[in-house]
Amino acid sequence: MRSHAFYRRRQERRASGLNLTPLVDVMFHLMIFILVTAQYSSVYSMKVDLPKAETAQHVGERKIVVVALTDDEKIFFEKDKVDLTKLEERLKELAVLEEPPQVILRADAKSTTGILVQVMDLVQKVGLRKVSLQTEK
């Protein structure tokens, strides 16, 4: 009888300690998640002065392609300067993919709407349906 009480007290002492293993596992998972998703947080493109919009929405993390229009009506596909025919060729290559990317248009606030409409029409013409115009809030 006496040894049974001693065994129970010894078990209670062990059980009273705090088990940190689940906490450490959760912290490592969070750290890995943050490190993996941090590389997708910014999209590189040309620096343009975006127009303001009150109804601007966050795009989220998807496959995206950025087309930038500068104030002097130059067109940039990702980092490369292109004209309308070269842009059409590159967009056609993307349109035939199994999962076509979303196209984000970044037009400078001082750029004319003529070139913006031409680019938007070109994106629709090649068959890309996910098109957004990037603005600032």
C-alpha positions, -999 to +999 in steps of 0.1 A: +000+000+000+028+023+009+046+018-024+015+025-043+011+060-027+048+067-034+043+057-071+013+080-074+031+110-060+060+104-083+036+103-113+019+135-102+052+153-100+060+143-136+026+152-149+027+186-133+055+198-157+046+219-188+050+201-221+064+226-246+067+203-276+034+213-293+042+250-288+076+245-304+060+226-333+035+254-339+062+281-338+083+262-364+053+258-387+046+295-384+082+304-391+083+282-422+050+296-434+062+332-431+095+324-448+079+307-477+052+333-483+074+363-478+090+358-512+057+363-529+048+396-512+061+420-538+056+421-576+084+436-595+075+460-623+083+495-635+079+524-611+048+542-621+026+568-602-006+549-597-039+567-597-060+566-565-093+546-562-115+543-531-127+508-542-093+493-547-090+456-538-061+434-528-054+408-556-040+381-533-013+356-541-018+341-576+001+336-608+003+372-622+019+390-650+024+428-648+021+451-677+032+487-669+024+518-688+045+549-682+035+585-685+053+588-718+033+558-732+061+532-730+049+496-724+068+472-701+060+435-699+074+425-665+109+441-668+112+443-706+102+473-727+080+461-755+057+475-783+021+464-789+031+436-814+057+421-790+032+424-761+006+405-782+031+377-789+040+373-752+004+374-741-005+347-767+021+324-752+005+329-718-031+324-731-024+289-742-012+277-708-033+252-688-039+278-661-034+313-676-021+339-652-039+371-641-028+402-660-023+433-638-021+466-657-002+493-639-008+526-657+008+558-646-018+584-635-004+608-662-006+583-690-033+587-717-063+564-717-057+556-754-027+533-748-045+518-717-075+509-738-053+495-766-035+472-740-067+461-723-082+453-757-051+433-767-053+413-735-089+405-741-082+397-778-056+370-770-080+353-746-068+362-712-099+369-690-084+378-656-074+414-660-070+440-633-061+476-633-038+484-603-045+515-583-036+529-549-061+534-520 
